[in-house]
Amino acid sequence: KDWAEREILRGCGRYFAAKPDGRLTVTTNDVPTVGSVVHILTPDRTIRARMRMGEGEIVNVIQIEYNYDPLTQKTADTHIASDATSGAKYGLRRRAYEVPASAVSTDLAALSTTILRRYKDPTVLIDVECGCYESLLEIGDAVLLTDFHLPSFATGHRGVTNILCQVVDRQVDHVRGRTNLTLVDCSRM
């Protein structure tokens, strides 16, 4: 698993994730689109929601080492990408990746763009407590969230309608019959 993830999947912007039944699946870290929505969370489906900022995950400089040479046991090339606006606002926050396989620079540029688009600004995380039905949602699923109490970045008032989110964590409490989801707000990415 580690070898496949490191040698094959990482260069394609993919990774392994465990499904609820324990099987492995290949998923992506791309920002979801409205067309990929699998569930709509409305006020009658949620019990409580809380919003928080995740500034610890900011990345605005990416360094990708690629074209591994087995003789020297070093990578031969480096691709660096950055977001100057995010760097000026939050300070330089670098993340390094190593893609041991051969890579094409246009693929690396697309991968860098995807990572920067997602992580260049603080992440808005939304903790939502729901009923049992939402335990069917998987990490990586796209959902639309409507809540009358969360603050809206677009209007500056209370209440959000159909904001695009992605499930990044799910905890099921079988005793209470509740599912706790952590969503990332993708509407600002």
NUMARTOR-236742 format. One record per residue (C-alpha): x, y, z. Coordinates in steps of 0.5 Angstrom, whole numbers, plus 500, padded with zeros to 3 digits. Layout:
BEGIN
XYZ;...
! end
This chain:
BEGIN
500500500;505505502;509504496;503504491;501511495;508514494;510511487;504512483;498516487;502522490;504524483;497524480;494528486;491522489;491518496;488512499;482512504;478507508;471506506;466505512;466498511;474498512;475497504;481502501;479506495;483511491;480518492;483525490;484532494;481536489;476542490;469539489;464541484;457542485;456537480;459532485;454533491;452527494;448530500;444536502;444538509;438542511;436545518;431539519;437534518;442537522;442538530;447543531;453547527;459550529;464554525;472555526;478557522;484552521;490557520;495551521;494548514;496554510;501552504;503558500;510555497;510548494;517544493;516538489;522534488;522529482;525524477;529520482;535517480;536510483;544510482;545517486;539515490;537523489;532526486;534530479;529536479;525541483;519544481;517550486;510554486;508559490;502564492;505571493;499574496;498569501;505569503;505576504;498576508;500570512;508569512;511563508;509556509;512551505;510544504;515539500;513533496;517528493;515524487;520519486;517517479;519521473;514527472;512532467;513539469;506540466;503535471;507538477;504545475;497542475;498539482;501545485;495549482;490545486;494544492;495552492;488553491;486549496;491551502;493558500;488561505;485559512;481553512;473554514;472548518;464547520;463541525;456539524;452534529;447530525;442524525;444517523;443517516;449522515;453516517;453514510;457520508;464518507;470522507;471526501;464527499;461533497;455536501;451542500;450546507;444550509;444553516;440559519;445560525;452560522;455567519;456568512;462571509;458573503;453577506;456579513;450576516;447570520;445564515;448560510;444557504;447551500;454552501;459547498;463543503;467537503;467532509;474531512;472527518;466523520;465520527;459516529;456515536;452509535;449510543;446516542;444515534;448521532;454523526;459528527;461531521;467536520;466539513;471544510;467550506;469550499;465555497;471560498;476556494;
! end
